[in-house]
Amino acid sequence: MGPHPAVAGVRLAVRRCLSGAGLAPGDLVLAACSGGADSLALAAALAFEAPRMGLRGGGVTVDHGLQEGSAERALRVAKELAALGLDPVLSVGIAVARPGARSARNAGDAGSGQGWPGPEAAAREARYLALDRAAGTSGAAAILLGHTMDDQAETVLLGLARGSGARSLAGMPERNGCRLRPLLGVSRATTRAACAALGLEPWEDPQNADPGYARARVRHTVLPVLEAELGPGVTEALARSARLLRSDADFLDALARTEAERIDPAGAGLPIGALAALPPAVRSRVLRNAAIAAGCPPGALTAGHVAGLEALVTGWRGQRWTNLPGGIRGQRRCGKLQFSSGDGEGAGGRG
């Protein structure tokens, strides 16, 4: 008799992901695991599939240090990963940036950088930085993340609510550098069923039910209401929309990078005339990318901030700058749009 259908479904998703990842025989693949059902089911699937594909399967857990007993819990997760047959198993402690601290993304350190992006984004930035470092120190060719179809639907709704544009509506990518997300087509119910079938006991993170977090409100309130009012299948439809939008967003982003290099090859400032001549969908991406490259935390940079930069190009009324997150200022100077450190974080500053 074969495995439970949920177990088979998770394994199939992992196998397909690894098959298309361009990995070489003997490559090490790590499963990032918090101890929750999604990542625990993922780790179990990797432990099963990796040796059958000529790969080495390992695991990594990250202790954010944000909850009492987190170090002990990380130790338990590491033991669970080892019990699954994963080797090596890494446990990494990090320091998450606090309000008033600088962003991990810009400083290269988990606890310092420029511009605090908020508690969820700060933890995510620090976690991804830790995972990338774990991949580097262990020689891993890839790290698997346990985001599911439900996580993707939540991400799309959050992006829609924030008016963040096509890139946010495209959700999380299946691949971002060495990070792979095999379970974006697998439901959270499936990962829970897989854990139950395998006799694994997931840890329930209390923050996932804390209404103080926007994602928790979407998960426990917004999506259930949508399912009740619009009928079943909303989660699948949102995830499908993200997949369809991603190819469009990828194309426009690539075009924006090409145009930015064309009009500002030396990085001396974006010429206003050349910016104004770009199609709006391309120009907005050029402006956003330039702001991020200047030091704006991506999670804090909104469509309103980009609109402030747009006004310097196509709606100029004498204003010289717009203030951006992270203490960055977009400024019109000598016929070019340039970025520098400035005061304040509101959009639309003048001088």
C-alpha positions in Angstrom: 0.0 0.0 0.0 1.3 3.5 -0.9 1.7 6.5 1.4 -1.2 8.6 2.6 -2.4 10.9 -0.2 -1.3 14.0 1.7 2.2 12.5 2.2 2.3 11.6 -1.4 1.2 15.1 -2.5 3.9 16.8 -0.5 6.6 14.4 -1.7 5.5 14.9 -5.3 5.7 18.7 -5.0 9.2 18.4 -3.5 10.4 15.9 -6.1 9.1 18.2 -9.0 10.8 21.2 -7.5 14.2 19.5 -7.0 14.0 17.9 -10.5 13.7 21.4 -12.0 16.2 23.1 -9.9 19.3 22.2 -11.9 21.0 20.4 -9.0 24.0 18.1 -9.4 24.3 14.6 -7.9 25.5 14.9 -4.3 24.3 18.5 -3.8 23.2 19.4 -0.4 19.6 20.7 0.0 18.4 22.2 3.3 14.8 22.3 4.5 14.1 25.4 6.6 11.9 24.3 9.5 10.2 26.2 12.3 8.5 23.1 13.7 5.1 24.1 12.2 3.1 21.7 10.0 4.1 23.2 6.7 7.9 23.1 7.2 7.8 19.8 9.1 5.9 18.1 6.3 8.4 19.7 3.9 11.4 18.4 5.9 9.9 14.9 6.0 9.4 14.9 2.2 13.0 16.1 1.6 14.3 13.3 3.9 12.4 10.8 1.8 13.1 12.2 -1.7 16.7 13.5 -1.5 18.5 10.1 -1.3 16.3 8.7 -4.0 17.4 11.6 -6.3 21.1 11.3 -5.5 21.0 14.4 -3.3 21.9 15.1 0.3 19.1 16.3 2.5 19.8 18.5 5.5 17.8 20.9 7.8 18.1 24.3 9.4 16.0 26.0 12.0 16.2 29.6 13.0 15.7 30.9 16.5 14.5 34.5 16.3 14.7 35.0 20.1 11.4 36.8 20.1 9.5 34.4 22.4 10.3 32.9 25.8 11.7 29.4 25.4 12.6 29.9 21.8 16.1 28.4 22.2 14.7 25.2 23.7 12.1 24.9 21.0 14.8 25.3 18.3 16.7 22.5 20.0 13.6 20.3 19.8 13.1 21.1 16.1 16.8 20.3 15.4 16.3 16.9 17.1 13.2 16.2 15.0 15.0 17.0 11.8 17.8 14.7 12.7 15.3 12.0 13.6 13.9 12.3 10.1 17.3 11.4 8.8 18.4 14.8 7.7 22.1 15.5 7.9 23.5 18.0 8.6 21.1 19.8 10.8 21.9 23.5 11.7 20.4 25.7 14.4 20.9 29.4 13.9 20.2 32.2 16.4 19.5 35.7 15.1 18.8 39.1 16.5 15.8 40.8 14.9 15.9 44.5 14.3 13.8 46.6 16.7 12.1 50.0 16.2 14.7 52.7 15.7 17.3 50.2 14.5 18.5 50.0 10.9 17.4 47.3 8.4 19.2 44.0 8.2 19.0 44.1 4.4 21.1 47.2 4.1 23.7 46.5 6.8 24.4 42.9 6.2 23.6 42.2 9.9 20.5 40.8 11.5 20.2 43.6 13.9 21.3 46.7 12.2 20.7 48.6 9.0 18.7 51.7 7.9 14.9 52.0 8.4 12.8 49.6 10.5 10.3 47.9 8.2 8.0 46.6 11.0 8.0 43.5 13.2 6.9 40.9 10.5 9.2 42.3 7.8 12.1 42.7 10.3 11.8 39.1 11.3 11.6 37.9 7.7 14.6 39.9 6.7 16.7 38.6 9.5 15.5 35.0 8.9 16.3 35.1 5.2 19.7 36.6 5.9 20.4 33.7 8.4 19.2 31.1 5.9 21.5 32.5 3.2 24.4 32.4 5.6 23.6 28.8 6.6 23.6 27.9 2.9 27.0 29.5 2.5 28.6 27.9 5.6 27.2 24.4 4.8 27.8 24.5 1.1 24.1 23.9 0.4 23.0 24.4 -3.2 19.4 25.2 -2.2 17.2 25.9 0.8 13.5 24.8 0.7 10.9 27.0 2.3 7.6 25.7 3.5 5.2 28.4 2.1 1.9 26.9 0.9 -0.9 27.9 -1.4 -2.6 29.4 1.7 0.4 31.6 2.4 0.4 32.7 -1.2 -3.3 33.7 -1.1 -2.6 35.7 2.1 0.3 37.5 0.5 -1.8 38.4 -2.5 -4.6 39.8 -0.3 -2.1 41.8 1.8 -0.6 43.3 -1.4 -4.0 44.1 -2.7 -5.0 45.8 0.5 -1.8 47.9 0.5 -2.2 48.9 -3.2 1.3 47.6 -3.8 1.0 46.9 -7.5 1.5 43.9 -9.8 4.7 42.7 -8.1 3.0 42.2 -4.8 -0.1 40.7 -6.4 2.3 38.2 -8.1 3.0 36.8 -4.6 6.0 34.8 -3.6 8.3 33.4 -6.3 8.9 29.7 -6.6 12.6 30.4 -6.7 14.6 33.3 -5.4 18.3 32.7 -5.6 19.0 29.5 -3.6 15.6 29.6 -1.9 13.0 27.3 -3.3 9.3 27.1 -2.4 8.0 23.6 -3.5 4.6 23.8 -1.7 3.0 26.9 -3.3 0.6 24.5 -5.0 -0.1 22.5 -1.8 -2.7 23.5 0.7 -2.1 24.0 4.4 -4.7 21.3 5.1 -2.6 18.9 3.1 0.6 19.6 5.1 -1.3 19.1 8.4 -2.8 15.8 7.1 0.7 14.7 6.0 2.1 15.4 9.5 -0.7 13.5 11.1 -0.2 10.5 8.8 3.5 10.4 9.6 3.0 10.8 13.3 4.7 14.1 13.5 3.5 16.7 16.0 3.8 20.3 14.7 4.3 23.3 16.9 1.6 26.0 16.7 3.3 29.4 16.8 1.0 31.7 18.9 1.9 34.6 16.7 0.1 33.0 13.8 -3.2 33.6 15.7 -2.3 37.0 17.1 -4.7 39.6 15.6 -2.0 42.2 16.1 -0.4 40.9 13.0 -2.1 41.7 9.6 -1.4 38.2 8.2 -3.1 36.6 11.1 -6.2 38.7 10.6 -6.2 37.7 6.9 -5.7 34.1 7.8 -8.4 33.7 10.5 -10.9 36.4 9.5 -10.7 37.7 6.0 -10.1 34.5 4.0 -12.8 32.6 5.9 -15.3 35.4 5.2 -14.4 35.4 1.5 -14.8 31.6 1.4 -18.2 31.9 3.1 -19.5 34.7 1.0 -18.0 33.8 -2.4 -17.9 30.1 -2.1 -15.0 27.6 -1.9 -12.0 28.0 -4.0 -11.0 31.6 -3.2 -7.6 30.5 -1.9 -6.8 28.5 -5.0 -8.1 31.4 -7.2 -5.8 33.9 -5.5 -2.8 31.6 -5.8 -3.6 31.1 -9.5 -3.9 34.8 -10.1 -0.4 35.3 -8.5 1.1 32.7 -10.8 -0.5 34.3 -13.9 0.7 37.8 -12.9 4.2 36.7 -12.1 5.3 36.2 -15.7 4.0 39.6 -16.6 5.7 41.2 -13.6 9.0 39.4 -14.4 8.9 40.7 -18.0 8.3 44.3 -16.9 10.9 44.2 -14.2 13.5 42.9 -16.7 12.5 45.7 -19.1 12.8 48.2 -16.3 16.4 47.1 -15.5 17.4 47.3 -19.1 16.0 50.8 -19.5 17.6 52.0 -16.3 21.0 50.8 -17.5 20.4 52.5 -20.8 19.5 55.9 -19.5 21.9 55.9 -16.6 24.8 53.6 -17.4 27.2 55.3 -14.9 24.7 55.5 -12.0 25.1 59.3 -11.9 21.4 60.0 -11.7 18.3 59.3 -13.9 17.8 61.9 -16.6 14.4 63.5 -16.2 13.7 63.6 -19.9 14.6 60.0 -20.5 12.4 59.0 -17.5 9.5 60.9 -18.8 9.7 59.2 -22.1 9.4 55.7 -20.6 6.0 53.9 -20.5 4.4 54.5 -17.1 4.5 50.7 -16.2 8.3 50.7 -16.9 9.0 54.1 -15.3 7.3 53.2 -12.0 9.6 50.2 -11.8 12.7 52.1 -12.6 11.8 54.6 -9.9 11.1 51.9 -7.3 14.3 50.0 -8.1 16.3 53.2 -7.9 14.8 54.0 -4.5 15.6 50.6 -3.1 19.1 50.7 -4.5 19.5 54.0 -2.7 18.7 52.4 0.6 14.9 52.4 1.0 13.6 49.3 2.8 11.5 47.5 0.2 8.8 46.5 2.6 8.2 50.1 3.6 8.3 51.6 0.1 4.7 52.1 -1.0 2.9 53.1 -4.2 2.5 56.5 -2.6 6.2 57.0 -2.3 6.7 56.0 -5.9 4.0 58.4 -6.9 6.0 61.2 -5.1 9.0 60.3 -7.3 6.7 60.2 -10.3 5.6 63.7 -9.6 9.2 64.9 -9.7 9.3 63.6 -13.3 5.9 64.1 -14.9 4.1 66.4 -12.5 6.8 68.9 -11.5 5.5 72.1 -9.9 8.7 73.4 -8.5 9.1 70.8 -5.8 12.7 69.7 -5.4 12.4 66.4 -3.4 10.2 63.8 -1.9 11.0 62.1 1.3 11.2 58.3 1.3 11.4 55.5 4.0 14.8 54.9 5.5 15.7 58.6 5.6 16.2 58.7 1.8 15.3 61.6 -0.3 14.5 61.6 -4.0 15.6 64.9 -5.5 15.3 66.7 -8.8 18.7 68.3 -9.5 20.3 69.5 -12.7 17.9 67.7 -14.9 18.3 64.4 -13.1 16.6 62.4 -10.4 19.0 61.6 -7.7 18.9 60.0 -4.2 20.5 61.0 -1.0 20.1 60.9 2.8 17.4 63.3 3.9 15.2 64.2 6.9 11.8 62.6 7.6 10.0 59.7 6.1 6.8 61.3 4.6 6.2 61.4 0.9 5.8 64.7 -0.9 8.4 66.8 0.9 9.3 70.1 -0.8 12.1 72.5 -0.6 
